[in-house]
Amino acid sequence: MQVSANHQAYWSKNLRITAILMAIWFFVTFVVSYFARDLNFNFFGWPFSFWMAAQGALVVYVLIIWYYAHYMNKLDQEHGVAEEE
């Protein structure tokens, strides 16, 4: 099966954004949470380690999902593979 240049560019951009967002997810999930106790300061009136575990990571996850959906919709339209609404 021959893959067109448009298809190859689409998947290249898709894999790149997925890798970047997965790296952000890994950093927030494991790195920040691991070192949160060392980051001993108040954030919105709460200790940063508590805030990061209770709220911060969830906010970042929602932002990652929103950005990925927004980016992929734009990428689909750019490459002519958008769903008809």
C-alpha positions as CSV (number, residue, x, y, z in Angstrom):
1,M,0.0,0.0,0.0
2,Q,1.4,3.4,-1.0
3,V,1.2,6.1,1.6
4,S,0.8,9.6,0.3
5,A,2.9,12.5,1.5
6,N,-0.2,14.1,3.0
7,H,-0.9,11.0,5.0
8,Q,2.7,10.7,6.2
9,A,2.8,14.4,7.2
10,Y,-0.5,13.9,9.1
11,W,0.8,11.0,11.1
12,S,4.1,12.6,11.7
13,K,2.4,15.6,13.3
14,N,0.0,13.3,15.2
15,L,2.9,11.3,16.7
16,R,4.9,14.4,17.6
17,I,2.0,16.0,19.5
18,T,1.2,12.7,21.2
19,A,4.8,12.3,22.3
20,I,5.0,15.9,23.7
21,L,1.7,15.5,25.6
22,M,2.7,12.1,27.0
23,A,6.0,13.7,28.2
24,I,4.0,16.4,30.0
25,W,1.7,13.8,31.5
26,F,4.7,11.8,32.7
27,F,6.4,14.9,34.2
28,V,3.2,15.9,36.1
29,T,2.3,12.4,37.2
30,F,5.7,11.2,38.4
31,V,8.3,13.9,38.5
32,V,6.4,16.8,40.1
33,S,4.5,14.4,42.5
34,Y,7.8,12.8,43.5
35,F,9.5,16.1,44.4
36,A,6.4,17.9,45.7
37,R,7.4,17.4,49.4
38,D,10.7,19.1,48.6
39,L,8.8,22.0,47.2
40,N,7.6,23.2,50.5
41,F,5.6,26.4,50.0
42,N,2.0,27.5,50.1
43,F,0.0,27.6,46.9
44,F,-3.5,29.2,47.1
45,G,-3.3,28.7,50.9
46,W,-2.5,25.0,50.8
47,P,0.8,23.2,50.9
48,F,2.0,22.7,47.3
49,S,2.4,18.9,47.7
50,F,-1.2,18.6,48.8
51,W,-2.5,20.9,46.1
52,M,-0.5,19.1,43.4
53,A,-1.9,15.7,44.5
54,A,-5.5,16.8,45.0
55,Q,-6.0,19.4,42.2
56,G,-3.0,20.4,40.2
57,A,-2.5,17.1,38.3
58,L,-6.2,16.8,37.4
59,V,-6.2,20.4,36.0
60,V,-3.2,19.5,33.9
61,Y,-4.8,16.3,32.6
62,V,-8.0,18.2,31.6
63,L,-5.9,20.8,29.8
64,I,-3.9,18.1,28.0
65,I,-7.2,16.5,26.8
66,W,-8.6,19.8,25.7
67,Y,-5.5,20.8,23.8
68,Y,-5.2,17.4,22.1
69,A,-8.8,17.5,20.9
70,H,-8.4,21.1,19.7
71,Y,-5.1,20.4,17.9
72,M,-6.4,17.2,16.2
73,N,-9.5,19.0,15.0
74,K,-7.3,21.7,13.4
75,L,-4.9,19.0,12.0
76,D,-7.8,17.0,10.5
77,Q,-9.1,20.1,8.7
78,E,-5.7,21.0,7.5
79,H,-5.1,17.6,5.9
80,G,-8.7,17.1,4.6
81,V,-9.7,14.2,6.9
82,A,-12.2,16.1,9.2
83,E,-15.5,14.6,10.0
84,E,-18.5,16.2,8.5
85,E,-20.8,17.9,11.0
